[in-house]
Amino acid sequence: MASGSEIFREAGFEMGTAIRPGATATRPTPSPEPALPRPPAGVNRVRVSLLPYALITPAAAVILGVLAFPLGMLVWLSFQHYGLRQLIAHQGDWVGLNNYATLLADPTFQHVVLVSLLFTVANVGLTLVLSTLIALLLLKVSTPVRVLLGSGLVFVWATPVIVAIDVWQWMFDYEFGVVNYLLTQLRFGDFIHHNWFEHPLQGFGVITVVVVWGAIPFVAITLFAALTQVPQDILEAAEVDGADPWQIFWRVTAPLLRPIFLIVTSLSTIWDFQVFNQVYVLLNARPSQDYFTIAVYSYRESFGVTQYGLGAAIAVVMVLVLVVVTFFYVRQTLETADLELAR
């Protein structure tokens, strides 16, 4: 015989629960659908963490497939003595790290690296300063002027590199250069038959003009697009607080555009450190040792004196420098993203 507590429990009540007058005992209605088992708490988190890697896997596979073999062959060749005889025999002589040891002991290579670094710093600095000024100008001028300036930047950007270099070469030509004629007519001195490439400092100045001229459009348009996204109420608040235009830009606008400045600085560094076409074409494919950048020096060692192993080692050093720059860019980008998520 069932006890009273068991009868109450079968009716849907628990001991100690008051029964209201007029209330009827009802059993809970079971759900018609079977309950699905819940996944463990960490499964969804694992799926979310793996999603970015799954999205970039196709692109990474294509990039790896295109670049892995050439880079692998470059590194493999840098460990060999590979001259003209080895090229004919299709077999290099393994020398290990001797090519790199030769480079470290070579004063020419040390000079080339120093020149390349100084050249890169000068080009990147001028590009950023001039592009920032142009972007600020685009922000202040009227719409027709902005369209005209923007079209000019796009035209410069769309001009093929070799065509642009040939035009600049004609402008600084020894006999028929427009620059020499204009400087003479403007009473800056006698520039008739002035050879700009006779002295390396002047020659690198011309090369810097050509490089910066070609790099400004991308950087200026990128910075202008970023400037249009700066909240105006923040700028107006800084102006009300008494800040002058320089203080507004340096303390308000520049920190907001820090990720964009980081991107264009890193890309400009990568592009300018491996400059080759401007030097090679402006000097009529015969650059002297005073005009060697690391890319030109690698080309000269590989195809000029047929030391392909040594030229490959120079190229590997250049790639390693660019990897360091890229790593710094990626790290700063991730830190910026983490700060944005923390906000």
Secondary structure, DSSP 8 states (H G I E B T S, - for coil): ---HHHHHHHTT--TT----TT---------SS-------HHHHHHHHHHHHHHHHHHHHHHHHHHHHHHHHHHHHHHTEE--HHHHHHT--EE-TTHHHHHHHT-HHHHHHHHHHHHHHHHHHHHHHHHHHHHHHHHHHS-HHHHHHHHHHHHHHHHS-HHHHHHHHHHHT-TTT-HHHHHHHHTTS---TT--TTSSHHHHHHHHHHHHHHHHHHHHHHHHHHHHTTS-HHHHHHHHHTT--HHHHIIIIIHHHTHHHHHHHHHHHHHHHHT--HHHHHHTTT---GGG--HHHHHHIIIIIS--HHHHHHHHHHHHHHHHHHHHHHHHHHHHHHHHHHH-
